[in-house]
Amino acid sequence: MQDRGSLRGEQIDQGHIQAGGSGMDFDALADKAKQVTDKAQDVIDKRGGTDALKEDAGELRDIAKGEGGLLDKAKEATEAIRDPGAPGQG
Protein backbone atom coordinates (compact mmCIF):
# COMPACT_ATOMS: atom_id res chain seq x y z
CA MET A 1 0.00 0.00 0.00
CA GLN A 2 1.47 3.25 -1.13
CA ASP A 3 0.00 6.22 0.68
CA ARG A 4 2.54 8.99 -0.07
CA GLY A 5 4.10 8.02 -3.35
CA SER A 6 7.50 6.50 -3.90
CA LEU A 7 11.04 7.69 -3.40
CA ARG A 8 13.55 6.08 -5.75
CA GLY A 9 11.95 2.66 -5.62
CA GLU A 10 11.13 2.82 -1.91
CA GLN A 11 7.58 2.46 -0.69
CA ILE A 12 6.22 4.47 2.22
CA ASP A 13 3.56 2.50 4.05
CA GLN A 14 2.21 3.71 7.39
CA GLY A 15 5.55 4.94 8.70
CA HIS A 16 7.67 2.08 7.38
CA ILE A 17 9.89 2.37 4.33
CA GLN A 18 10.56 -0.80 2.42
CA ALA A 19 13.54 -0.58 0.10
CA GLY A 20 13.15 -2.30 -3.21
CA GLY A 21 10.33 -4.52 -2.02
CA SER A 22 12.68 -6.47 0.27
CA GLY A 23 10.13 -6.45 3.08
CA MET A 24 12.59 -5.10 5.67
CA ASP A 25 11.47 -1.93 7.35
CA PHE A 26 13.61 0.56 9.27
CA ASP A 27 12.49 -0.84 12.63
CA ALA A 28 13.71 -4.33 11.71
CA LEU A 29 16.93 -2.88 10.32
CA ALA A 30 17.50 -0.88 13.51
CA ASP A 31 16.87 -3.98 15.63
CA LYS A 32 19.36 -5.99 13.58
CA ALA A 33 21.96 -3.21 13.80
CA LYS A 34 21.53 -3.14 17.60
CA GLN A 35 22.05 -6.91 17.77
CA VAL A 36 25.24 -6.68 15.71
CA THR A 37 26.51 -3.74 17.79
CA ASP A 38 25.80 -5.57 21.06
CA LYS A 39 27.58 -8.71 19.79
CA ALA A 40 30.60 -6.68 18.69
CA GLN A 41 30.77 -4.95 22.09
CA ASP A 42 30.60 -8.33 23.86
CA VAL A 43 33.53 -9.62 21.79
CA ILE A 44 35.56 -6.47 22.45
CA ASP A 45 34.85 -6.69 26.19
CA LYS A 46 35.85 -10.38 26.32
CA ARG A 47 39.15 -9.54 24.60
CA GLY A 48 40.07 -6.83 27.12
CA GLY A 49 38.21 -3.72 25.96
CA THR A 50 38.97 -1.00 23.45
CA ASP A 51 42.52 -0.43 24.71
CA ALA A 52 43.39 -4.06 24.01
CA LEU A 53 41.72 -3.74 20.60
CA LYS A 54 43.90 -0.73 19.78
CA GLU A 55 46.99 -2.63 20.91
CA ASP A 56 45.99 -5.58 18.72
CA ALA A 57 45.54 -3.28 15.74
CA GLY A 58 48.95 -1.73 16.32
CA GLU A 59 50.57 -5.13 16.63
CA LEU A 60 48.93 -6.32 13.39
CA ARG A 61 50.04 -3.13 11.63
CA ASP A 62 53.63 -3.75 12.75
CA ILE A 63 53.47 -7.34 11.54
CA ALA A 64 52.10 -6.27 8.16
CA LYS A 65 54.82 -3.61 7.74
CA GLY A 66 57.59 -5.89 9.00
CA GLU A 67 59.95 -8.08 7.09
CA GLY A 68 59.20 -11.60 6.02
CA GLY A 69 56.99 -13.46 3.63
CA LEU A 70 53.24 -13.57 3.54
CA LEU A 71 53.06 -17.00 5.19
CA ASP A 72 55.33 -15.89 8.04
CA LYS A 73 53.26 -12.75 8.56
CA ALA A 74 50.03 -14.77 8.55
CA LYS A 75 51.38 -17.12 11.22
CA GLU A 76 52.60 -14.21 13.36
CA ALA A 77 49.27 -12.39 12.99
CA THR A 78 47.38 -15.55 13.99
CA GLU A 79 49.43 -15.81 17.17
CA ALA A 80 48.92 -12.10 17.89
CA ILE A 81 45.14 -12.45 17.61
CA ARG A 82 45.13 -15.44 19.98
CA ASP A 83 46.82 -13.26 22.63
CA PRO A 84 44.65 -10.12 23.14
CA GLY A 85 46.36 -6.84 23.92
CA ALA A 86 50.02 -5.96 23.67
CA PRO A 87 52.61 -8.69 23.03
CA GLY A 88 53.06 -10.90 26.07
CA GLN A 89 50.03 -9.51 27.92
CA GLY A 90 47.62 -12.44 27.52
Backbone as a printed PyTorch tensor [residue, N CA C, xyz], in Angstrom:
tensor([[[  0.8500,  -1.1740,   0.0000],
         [  0.0000,   0.0000,   0.0000],
         [  0.8910,   1.2320,   0.0000]],

        [[  0.6670,   2.0580,  -0.9670],
         [  1.4700,   3.2480,  -1.1300],
         [  0.6020,   4.4520,  -0.8050]],

        [[  0.8780,   5.1200,   0.3240],
         [ -0.0010,   6.2240,   0.6800],
         [  0.6250,   7.5970,   0.4770]],

        [[  1.9140,   7.6960,   0.1820],
         [  2.5390,   8.9870,  -0.0650],
         [  3.4400,   8.9760,  -1.2880]],

        [[  3.2640,   8.0730,  -2.1630],
         [  4.0990,   8.0220,  -3.3520],
         [  5.3460,   7.2020,  -3.1140]],

        [[  6.2700,   7.2720,  -4.0570],
         [  7.5010,   6.4990,  -3.9040],
         [  8.7130,   7.4040,  -4.0090]],

        [[  9.7720,   6.9760,  -3.3720],
         [ 11.0410,   7.6880,  -3.3950],
         [ 12.1080,   6.7340,  -3.9140]],

        [[ 12.5090,   6.9050,  -5.1520],
         [ 13.5510,   6.0780,  -5.7530],
         [ 13.3460,   4.5960,  -5.4850]],

        [[ 12.2120,   4.0750,  -5.7800],
         [ 11.9500,   2.6580,  -5.6180],
         [ 11.6020,   2.2250,  -4.2130]],

        [[ 11.4870,   3.1520,  -3.2800],
         [ 11.1290,   2.8160,  -1.9060],
         [  9.6520,   3.1050,  -1.6970]],

        [[  8.9960,   2.2600,  -0.9590],
         [  7.5810,   2.4570,  -0.6900],
         [  7.3910,   2.9340,   0.7360]],

        [[  6.5550,   3.9710,   0.8910],
         [  6.2230,   4.4700,   2.2210],
         [  4.8630,   3.9130,   2.5750]],

        [[  4.7930,   3.1610,   3.6600],
         [  3.5560,   2.5050,   4.0510],
         [  3.3860,   2.6310,   5.5580]],

        [[  2.5430,   3.5080,   5.9850],
         [  2.2090,   3.7060,   7.3890],
         [  3.4570,   3.8170,   8.2690]],

        [[  4.3870,   4.6900,   7.8870],
         [  5.5510,   4.9390,   8.7030],
         [  6.7260,   4.0110,   8.4810]],

        [[  6.5810,   3.0060,   7.6520],
         [  7.6730,   2.0810,   7.3810],
         [  8.0960,   2.2540,   5.9280]],

        [[  9.3880,   2.2910,   5.6970],
         [  9.8890,   2.3670,   4.3310],
         [ 10.4820,   1.0180,   3.9880]],

        [[ 10.0450,   0.4790,   2.8850],
         [ 10.5590,  -0.7970,   2.4200],
         [ 11.3860,  -0.5430,   1.1700]],

        [[ 12.6480,  -0.8360,   1.2310],
         [ 13.5440,  -0.5780,   0.1040],
         [ 13.4520,  -1.7050,  -0.9020]],

        [[ 13.1370,  -1.3430,  -2.1230],
         [ 13.1510,  -2.2980,  -3.2150],
         [ 12.2560,  -3.5000,  -3.0250]],

        [[ 11.2490,  -3.4050,  -2.2220],
         [ 10.3310,  -4.5240,  -2.0210],
         [ 10.9300,  -5.6610,  -1.2110]],

        [[ 12.0080,  -5.4050,  -0.4800],
         [ 12.6820,  -6.4660,   0.2710],
         [ 11.8710,  -6.9140,   1.4850]],

        [[ 10.9440,  -6.0880,   1.9360],
         [ 10.1330,  -6.4490,   3.0810],
         [ 10.7600,  -6.0650,   4.4060]],

        [[ 11.9620,  -5.5080,   4.4110],
         [ 12.5950,  -5.1010,   5.6650],
         [ 12.3060,  -3.6280,   5.9050]],

        [[ 11.7450,  -3.3240,   7.0280],
         [ 11.4720,  -1.9260,   7.3460],
         [ 12.5910,  -1.3710,   8.2330]],

        [[ 12.5630,  -0.0780,   8.4800],
         [ 13.6120,   0.5580,   9.2700],
         [ 13.6440,   0.0360,  10.7010]],

        [[ 12.5110,  -0.3150,  11.2710],
         [ 12.4930,  -0.8450,  12.6330],
         [ 13.2540,  -2.1670,  12.7040]],

        [[ 13.0100,  -3.0440,  11.7370],
         [ 13.7070,  -4.3290,  11.7080],
         [ 15.1940,  -4.1210,  11.4670]],

        [[ 15.5260,  -3.1810,  10.5950],
         [ 16.9270,  -2.8830,  10.3190],
         [ 17.6140,  -2.3220,  11.5620]],

        [[ 16.9450,  -1.4410,  12.2860],
         [ 17.5030,  -0.8750,  13.5140],
         [ 17.6900,  -1.9570,  14.5740]],

        [[ 16.7460,  -2.8790,  14.6820],
         [ 16.8670,  -3.9830,  15.6320],
         [ 18.0690,  -4.8610,  15.2900]],

        [[ 18.2360,  -5.1540,  14.0200],
         [ 19.3600,  -5.9870,  13.5800],
         [ 20.6880,  -5.2760,  13.8420]],

        [[ 20.7430,  -3.9770,  13.5560],
         [ 21.9570,  -3.2070,  13.7990],
         [ 22.3010,  -3.2130,  15.2860]],

        [[ 21.3070,  -3.1040,  16.1450],
         [ 21.5290,  -3.1410,  17.6000],
         [ 22.0820,  -4.4910,  18.0230]],

        [[ 21.5550,  -5.5710,  17.4500],
         [ 22.0500,  -6.9130,  17.7700],
         [ 23.5140,  -7.0630,  17.3770]],

        [[ 23.8620,  -6.5810,  16.1880],
         [ 25.2370,  -6.6760,  15.7110],
         [ 26.1610,  -5.8280,  16.5870]],

        [[ 25.7240,  -4.6270,  16.9300],
         [ 26.5100,  -3.7400,  17.7890],
         [ 26.7320,  -4.3590,  19.1650]],

        [[ 25.6810,  -4.9300,  19.7420],
         [ 25.8030,  -5.5700,  21.0560],
         [ 26.7720,  -6.7540,  21.0070]],

        [[ 26.6850,  -7.5530,  19.9460],
         [ 27.5760,  -8.7080,  19.7930],
         [ 29.0260,  -8.2470,  19.6580]],

        [[ 29.2530,  -7.2100,  18.8640],
         [ 30.6040,  -6.6800,  18.6910],
         [ 31.1510,  -6.1670,  20.0180]],

        [[ 30.3320,  -5.4660,  20.7910],
         [ 30.7720,  -4.9470,  22.0860],
         [ 31.1040,  -6.0820,  23.0410]],

        [[ 30.3210,  -7.1600,  23.0110],
         [ 30.6050,  -8.3250,  23.8560],
         [ 31.9720,  -8.9300,  23.5160]],

        [[ 32.2510,  -9.0550,  22.2260],
         [ 33.5280,  -9.6240,  21.7940],
         [ 34.6820,  -8.7170,  22.2270]],

        [[ 34.5160,  -7.4260,  22.0410],
         [ 35.5570,  -6.4680,  22.4510],
         [ 35.7940,  -6.5510,  23.9560]],

        [[ 34.7190,  -6.5990,  24.7310],
         [ 34.8460,  -6.6870,  26.1870],
         [ 35.5560,  -7.9740,  26.6120]],

        [[ 35.2240,  -9.0990,  25.9720],
         [ 35.8480, -10.3820,  26.3160],
         [ 37.3350, -10.3950,  25.9780]],

        [[ 37.7410,  -9.5860,  25.0070],
         [ 39.1500,  -9.5350,  24.5960],
         [ 39.9350,  -8.4580,  25.3410]],

        [[ 39.3270,  -7.7840,  26.3080],
         [ 40.0680,  -6.8300,  27.1210],
         [ 39.7070,  -5.3790,  26.9010]],

        [[ 38.6720,  -5.0900,  26.1360],
         [ 38.2130,  -3.7210,  25.9570],
         [ 38.8530,  -3.0250,  24.7650]],

        [[ 38.5130,  -1.7560,  24.6240],
         [ 38.9650,  -1.0040,  23.4520],
         [ 40.4730,  -0.7440,  23.4780]],

        [[ 41.0690,  -0.6220,  24.6530],
         [ 42.5150,  -0.4280,  24.7050],
         [ 43.2430,  -1.6540,  24.1550]],

        [[ 42.7890,  -2.8270,  24.5310],
         [ 43.3870,  -4.0600,  24.0050],
         [ 43.1710,  -4.1610,  22.5010]],

        [[ 42.0080,  -3.7270,  22.0350],
         [ 41.7150,  -3.7420,  20.6020],
         [ 42.6920,  -2.8320,  19.8510]],

        [[ 42.9460,  -1.6520,  20.4020],
         [ 43.9000,  -0.7260,  19.7800],
         [ 45.3070,  -1.3270,  19.7650]],

        [[ 45.6770,  -1.9820,  20.8470],
         [ 46.9850,  -2.6250,  20.9060],
         [ 47.0980,  -3.7430,  19.8760]],

        [[ 46.0230,  -4.5190,  19.7410],
         [ 45.9950,  -5.5850,  18.7230],
         [ 46.1570,  -4.9980,  17.3280]],

        [[ 45.4570,  -3.9180,  17.0560],
         [ 45.5390,  -3.2840,  15.7360],
         [ 46.9520,  -2.7810,  15.4660]],

        [[ 47.5850,  -2.2000,  16.4720],
         [ 48.9540,  -1.7320,  16.3180],
         [ 49.9230,  -2.8760,  16.0740]],

        [[ 49.7110,  -3.9620,  16.7970],
         [ 50.5700,  -5.1330,  16.6250],
         [ 50.4070,  -5.7220,  15.2180]],

        [[ 49.1680,  -5.8030,  14.7420],
         [ 48.9330,  -6.3220,  13.3890],
         [ 49.5210,  -5.3970,  12.3270]],

        [[ 49.4460,  -4.0860,  12.5580],
         [ 50.0450,  -3.1250,  11.6330],
         [ 51.5500,  -3.3540,  11.5580]],

        [[ 52.1860,  -3.5260,  12.7130],
         [ 53.6290,  -3.7460,  12.7480],
         [ 54.0080,  -5.0430,  12.0350]],

        [[ 53.2080,  -6.0770,  12.2190],
         [ 53.4660,  -7.3440,  11.5360],
         [ 53.3620,  -7.1620,  10.0260]],

        [[ 52.3170,  -6.4690,   9.5890],
         [ 52.1040,  -6.2660,   8.1550],
         [ 53.2340,  -5.4530,   7.5280]],

        [[ 53.7410,  -4.4700,   8.2580],
         [ 54.8180,  -3.6100,   7.7350],
         [ 56.1890,  -4.2550,   7.8700]],

        [[ 56.2910,  -5.2690,   8.7160],
         [ 57.5870,  -5.8870,   8.9950],
         [ 58.1150,  -6.7210,   7.8420]],

        [[ 59.2950,  -7.2510,   8.0910],
         [ 59.9480,  -8.0840,   7.0890],
         [ 59.4080,  -9.5020,   7.1540]],

        [[ 59.6210, -10.2140,   6.0730],
         [ 59.1960, -11.6000,   6.0220],
         [ 58.1600, -11.8260,   4.9450]],

        [[ 57.9480, -13.0810,   4.6660],
         [ 56.9950, -13.4590,   3.6280],
         [ 55.5630, -13.4520,   4.1450]],

        [[ 54.6670, -13.5920,   3.2130],
         [ 53.2420, -13.5700,   3.5400],
         [ 52.8650, -14.6830,   4.5120]],

        [[ 53.3810, -15.8700,   4.3050],
         [ 53.0620, -16.9970,   5.1920],
         [ 53.5650, -16.7370,   6.6140]],

        [[ 54.7870, -16.2090,   6.7180],
         [ 55.3270, -15.8920,   8.0440],
         [ 54.4940, -14.8270,   8.7440]],

        [[ 54.0910, -13.8120,   7.9920],
         [ 53.2590, -12.7520,   8.5600],
         [ 51.9000, -13.2850,   8.9890]],

        [[ 51.3240, -14.1790,   8.2070],
         [ 50.0280, -14.7650,   8.5530],
         [ 50.1280, -15.5620,   9.8470]],

        [[ 51.1940, -16.3380,   9.9900],
         [ 51.3830, -17.1230,  11.2180],
         [ 51.5600, -16.2050,  12.4330]],

        [[ 52.3590, -15.1540,  12.2590],
         [ 52.6020, -14.2130,  13.3570],
         [ 51.3180, -13.4710,  13.7370]],

        [[ 50.5410, -13.0830,  12.7350],
         [ 49.2710, -12.3940,  12.9880],
         [ 48.2880, -13.3090,  13.7100]],

        [[ 48.2650, -14.5870,  13.3310],
         [ 47.3840, -15.5460,  13.9920],
         [ 47.7250, -15.6600,  15.4730]],

        [[ 49.0060, -15.7410,  15.7750],
         [ 49.4300, -15.8050,  17.1710],
         [ 49.0850, -14.5190,  17.9140]],

        [[ 49.2310, -13.3940,  17.2580],
         [ 48.9220, -12.1040,  17.8900],
         [ 47.4450, -12.0040,  18.2400]],

        [[ 46.5910, -12.5060,  17.3760],
         [ 45.1450, -12.4510,  17.6150],
         [ 44.7430, -13.3880,  18.7560]],

        [[ 45.4430, -14.4950,  18.8850],
         [ 45.1330, -15.4370,  19.9810],
         [ 45.4680, -14.8530,  21.3380]],

        [[ 46.3750, -13.8700,  21.3740],
         [ 46.8210, -13.2550,  22.6260],
         [ 46.3660, -11.7840,  22.6140]],

        [[ 45.1800, -11.4870,  23.1730],
         [ 44.6500, -10.1200,  23.1360],
         [ 45.5580,  -9.1150,  23.8350]],

        [[ 45.5890,  -7.9070,  23.3080],
         [ 46.3610,  -6.8380,  23.9190],
         [ 47.7720,  -6.8050,  23.3720]],

        [[ 48.6280,  -6.1170,  24.0860],
         [ 50.0210,  -5.9620,  23.6690],
         [ 50.7460,  -7.3060,  23.7440]],

        [[ 51.8560,  -7.4410,  23.0140],
         [ 52.6100,  -8.6900,  23.0320],
         [ 52.9720,  -9.1140,  24.4510]],

        [[ 52.7190, -10.3730,  24.7640],
         [ 53.0600, -10.9020,  26.0710],
         [ 52.0840, -10.5800,  27.1760]],

        [[ 50.9930,  -9.8840,  26.8770],
         [ 50.0300,  -9.5120,  27.9200],
         [ 48.9050, -10.5080,  28.0860]],

        [[ 48.7210, -11.5510,  27.5400],
         [ 47.6170, -12.4420,  27.5200],
         [ 46.7050, -12.4650,  28.6080]]])
